[in-house]
Amino acid sequence: MLKMMAVGPFQANCYILGCKNTMEGVVIDPGGEAFRIVKEVSKAGLRIKYILITHGHMDHTGAANELKGIIKAPVWIHSLDSPGLGFPPDGTLFDGQEIEVGTYRIKVIHTPGHSPGGVCLYAPGVVFTGDTLFSGSIGRTDFPEGDHKKLIKGVMGKIFPLGDELRIYPGHGPASTIGQERLTNPFFR
């Protein structure tokens, strides 16, 4: 079960991902509107096990602390991006880590470039790419800690090999597939 909602002034995509068998779930990138997120979680009947953050930019972390207070779930982020959280995280995401949620696992893929601690989250059939990879574009790398070469290398070496059929759910804008991005994204031609 997957719910995508654009939240906050920057309309960043927040995702609620749940296991139908166990009703355990995660919230990915609660960038704003904590109460709207809570309402969707309640509607889905999920017990949120983790709040996972793809990177430490405000439009993806804005409601994390408030949400944590309401649903009592730990907030996890990569250590290199934890300063952007504004409060100490409860757990650290790292490359290769597997997080169990109900009957499935979410694999953490460290993809720096947009930010030093940016990660993508790979679940069965989907990859949540944060601001690493968008439909038809990539995340900005002109920030002080951005690195264009690292971002391109990370996508080509770690995300594209996951398979063309895989659906991409980015931090902003519409969903896509790896195959679509490999063929049409101007940054990888």
C-alpha positions, 0 to 999 in steps of 0.5 A: 500500500502506497500513498503519495502526497505533495506537502509544504510550500515546496510541494515535496513528495511525502510517501506513506508505505505500508504492509497489508499483511502486518499493517506496519508502515513507514513515512518517507520525507515528511516535509510539511503538513504533519496533521495531513500526514497523520490523517492519511496514516490513520485512514490507512490504519497503519502503525508507523515503524519508522520515519525515513528521510532521504536527505536533510533539506528543509522541504523534506524534513520540515514536519519530521519532529512534529510527526515523531511527536504525534505518532511516536515513530523514530526518525532515521537519516544518513549521518552526513545529513543529520545536521539538516534535521535540526534535532538529533535523529533516532537512527542512522541510515547507511549504504547497504542497510536493510530495514524490515517493515512488515513482510518486506525490506527497504534497502538503503542506497547512499547516493550523494551529490544533491547532498552528502548524505542523500539516500535512495530507498529501494523496496520491492518494485519501487525506489524512492529517489528523494532529490537524487533522480526526478522524472526527466531531471536530477537534483540540484548540485549547485549547493555548497555541498553538492557534487554533480559527478558523484550524483551522476555516478551514483545513479548510473552505478547504483540506481540504473542497475536495479532494472528498467521495470522499477518504478521511481518515486522522486522527491518532487514531481511525477513518478517514472521508471528506471527504463524511462529515465535511462532512455529520456533523461537528458542528464544520462544521454 
